[in-house]
């Protein structure tokens, strides 16, 4: 009986001890939350007082100015200026060409007589030194307005490069004038070949009929209502001759609005396999080696609306990613019509269904287990979700911390409470904490079976601390995570792991938001502002960014170390973070570049979302010592990488490095 009572007492004590531990955890969390709220309230009151003072000062200045003699005397002039401005403002239907793009075109993308002479001389050198490639322009036709079809054909005839043939297949257009016009063109120029089909077969069959006429080395696709600039085929021929091992070429493009004015330029990245699986990056102007098209059997029926998407995917099956080259010039004008997807992807909903099917089959052919869906319906954007293996790899989440325990509590709690991926450990590296509340929390959290605490009191060196933690972690995958991060999407870890384990993928980054739901990290582009910058910074959630890139999985040269996942083996292969030269700043940029240069594709996914309370622990570079260290790290990165920083393959030389990302460059940088 005494033994039983003793056991009951022991059980009761253990139960009470567990309850006490839970209560202590709760008290720590509540105290942290209280500290945070008090700090936020103090900051808010200070900001409010500052705003009130600024508003009062501004109101006084405005009041003084609007009551001045100058303001009263210039009233008639302001009225005239407002009238003239309203009168001269362009009125257009559809999306107008911006004045900036019109200015850019006038300065850098207008072919004048001097440029025509230079291109002519270059073509003569091509003809002397080697055999220039014959380019077959393939055009399926079905009942476009006659004047628009004429513009399309004339744009080929006016090409400065003479070694072309135009292969046209009419798919039984109801308007008899179209066949008459095609016959007249063919009679005037022997380079124009026509096929008049006997029955309507839709765009894939019509394209195959036109392709059957082709005898060129390469095939360029042109829709019956679009236009090629006069230098297009010259630039294609030049790229072909400079890249003899390439089989697939694509260029930048813009659109023609309803008044025929150029607008909406799309300056694309270099070949970006994961972005291509998110939307048709290749599209216009697409150029293919004819032998390759013959090998895959041309266009497939059943993929109408995305027949060229499917065509590229099947070409990749044979030629691979290394066979693709990007020509960073506007070589195609895509006309916006009421029925065209140039106006909006929702114009042809069957096209996105065909694209989803084409990508699904592409992945099946490669034996990749993934689900392909359209997301954000009506926008033509695609998501590929890669399946996790039956036994998921262990992830070691490494978190550096120093006091500010309220941030760490929020970070760890959000991981434990919201993360659906189960096979992970958390390694907290405490570097220099001095507050008792921090130690109390670390003692409490260390009792969790998947949490480890490392104490490292060496001077702060972000690279060294992470490298040390990676050496002792037990996961196949490592995830560097700031302590000022809070999980939003429960499947964030599953999403990142699904990419990190893919063959050929290096560092994986996530979409990080500020607490006010503006974007903190949408990936990194090199060269902007000197070394690198986070793109789409501060945009709101509803903003898709530059041609959807704020919403699309894509390959980038770098991602932020605030949330970076990578296989431990690749981390070690790349040599880890640079402890000697980059102890604090730019170590993630340098690391990602080294991973990329080792042959891996770094990747950013918008489907792993977290809040980032940026620089909340260590602060910004505000002291003279920090600023001097930052200067040295900046100079080191520039010395090591030099001009390569200005040639980020995920960006475009026609886009600015000196102002906001994805704005026009004045002037563009050299392409090579």
Residue, then its C-alpha position, 0 to 999 in steps of 0.5 A: x500500500x505504501x509503495x502504491x501511495x508513493x508511486x501516486x505521489x511521484x506521479x502527482x509531483x511529475x504532473x504538477x512539475x509539467x504543469x509548472x513548466x507549461x505555466x512558466x512557458x506561458x509566463x515567458x511568452x506573455x511577458x515577451x508579448x507585453x514587452x513588445x506591445x509596450x515598445x510598439x506603443x512607445x514607438x507609435x506615440x513618438x511617430x504620432x508626435x513627429x507626424x503632428x509636428x511635420x503636418x503642422x509645419x507643412x500646413x504653415x508653409x503651404x498657408x504662407x505660400x498660397x497667400x503670397x504675392x507670387x501665388x496670386x500673380x501667377x494664378x492666370x498662368x497656372x490656369x493656362x498651363x492646366x488647360x494646355x496639359x489637358x489638351x495635349x494629354x494623349x487619349x487612347x483606347x486600350x493600354x497607351x504607350x507610356x511616354x518613357x517607353x516612347x522616349x526610350x524607343x526614339x533614343x535606342x530602338x529606332x532604325x535610321x539610315x546610319x544603322x541600316x548601313x551598319x547592318x548591311x555591312x555586317x551582313x556582307x561580312x557574314x556572306x564573305x566569311x561563312x554561309x549565313x543561315x536561311x531562316x524560314x518564317x512560318x505563318x499560319x493564317x485564318x481570316x485576319x483583317x486584310x490590312x493587318x495580314x498585309x502589315x505582317x507580310x510586309x514586315x517580313x519583306x522589309x527585313x534588312x537580312x535577305x536570307x529568309x523565306x516566308x511559309x504561309x498556310x491559309x486554314x480555309x479563311x472565309x474571306x476570299x480576299x485573303x487567298x487572292x492576296x497571298x497568291x499575289x504576294x507569292x507571285x511577286x516574291x519567290x521567297x514567299x511560299x503558300x499552302x492553301x489548305x482544303x479543310x480547317x484544322x485549327x492553328x496546330x495543323x495549319x502551322x504544320x502545313x506551313x512548316x512543311x514548306x520550310x527549307x531553312x536552317x532555322x524556323x521563326x514563328x510569326x502570327x498572322x496579325x503581328x509584326x517584325x521590326x526590320x532588324x529582327x532576322x538580322x539579329x537572329x542570324x547574328x545570334x545563330x552564328x555566334x552560338x553554333x551549338x544552340x538550337x532554340x532562340x527567343x527575344x524580348x517583345x512588346x505590343x502594338x496597342x489598338x492604335x498601332x503604337x508600341x507599348x508594354x515591353x517585356x524585357x526578359x531574363x536569360x533562359x530561366x527554366x523554372x520561370x518558363x514552367x510558370x509562364x511562356x517566357x519563350x513565346x515571341x520571337x521564338x526561333x527553332x532549329x528546323x532539324x529539331x522540329x522535324x525530330x519531334x514531329x512539329x506541332x501537336x494537335x490538342x494543344x491549340x492556344x499553347x501549341x508553341x509552349x508545348x513545342x518548346x517543351x518537347x524540344x527541351x526533351x531532346x536538346x536540353x536547357x543548354x541549347x537555349x539562347x536569349x536575344x535581349x532585343x525587342x524583335x517582335x511586336x505582338x498586336x493587341x486585338x479584341x480576341x488576342x491573348x495580347x489583350x489578356x489571357x482570359x480571352x482564350x481560357x482554353x489556352x491556359x488549360x492546354x498550357x497546364x496539360x503540356x507542362x504536366x506531360x513534360x514533367x511526366x516524360x521526365x518522371x517528375x511527380x508534380x501537380x500543375x495548376x493555374x492559379x489566379x484564374x484569368x491571368x495565365x499564370x501557372x504553379x508547379x507543385x513538386x511532390x515530397x518523397x514518402x520519407x521526407x528529409x530532415x531539415x535543420x532550421x538554424x536561428x541566430x539570436x541575441x536577446x530580444x527574446x520576444x522575437x525569438x519566441x514569436x519565430x519559434x512558436x510560429x514554426x512549431x504551431x503552424x508548420x505542417x512539415x514534421x521532420x525538422x529540428x531547430x538549432x538556436x545559436x545564442x550569441x551574446x545574450x545577457x538578459x535573464x528572460x532570454x536564458x529562461x526561455x532558452x532553458x525552457x525551449x531546450x526541453x523540446x525533443x527537436x530543439x538544440x541550443x548552442x552557446x557561442x560568445x565569440x564576436x558576432x560573425x554571421x557567416x562563422x556562426x552559421x557555418x559552425x551550426x551547419x557542421x553539427x546539424x543532423x539534417x540533410x537540408x539546412x535552413x538559415x532563418x533569422x530570429x525576426x521571422x514569423x511563419x505565415x503559410x503552414x506549408x512553407x517548409x514543405x514548399x521549400x523542401x520540395x524544391x531544395x531536393x530537386x536535382x540541380x537546385x541550389x539555394x531556395x528563397x521564400x517570399x518575405x513580407x513586412x508586417x504591414x503586408x508590403x513585400x520585403x523580399x521577392x528575390x535578389x537581382x545583382x548589380x542594382x544600386x551597386x551590388x544587389x537589391x531585393x526586387x519588387x520591394x514594398x509592393x502590396x500583395x495584389x501587385x503581380x510585379x513585372x510581368x507576374x514575376x512577384x507571383x511566379x516561381x523562378x530562378x534567380x542569382x541570389x536570395x536572402x539569407x534571412x530565409x535560405x534553404x539548401x542541401x547540406x552537401x551543397x552548402x559544404x561543397x560551396x565552402x559555406x559562408x565567407x567568415x573572413x571577408x564577409x562576416x556580416x553583409x553580403x555573405x548570402x549574395x556571395x554564397x549564392x553566386x558561388x552556388x550558381x557558378x558551381x552549376x546549380x540553379x538558385x530558386x525563389x518561390x512565392x508560395x513559402x510566405x513569412x513575415x520579416x521584422x527586418x534588422x530587429x535584433x542587430x539593427x542597421x548600419x548606424x555606428x561608424x564601426x559598422x559603417x566602416x565594416x560595411x564599406x570594406x565588405x562592399x569593396x570586397x564583393x565589387x573587387x571579387x565579382x566586378x562587372x559580372x554583377x551588372x550581367x545578372x542572367x535573371x535580369x535584362x541589359x535594357x532594364x535599369x541598374x541605377x533606379x528602381x528594378x524593372x524600369x527602363x535603362x537610359x542607355x541600355x547596357x551592351x548585350x554581350 
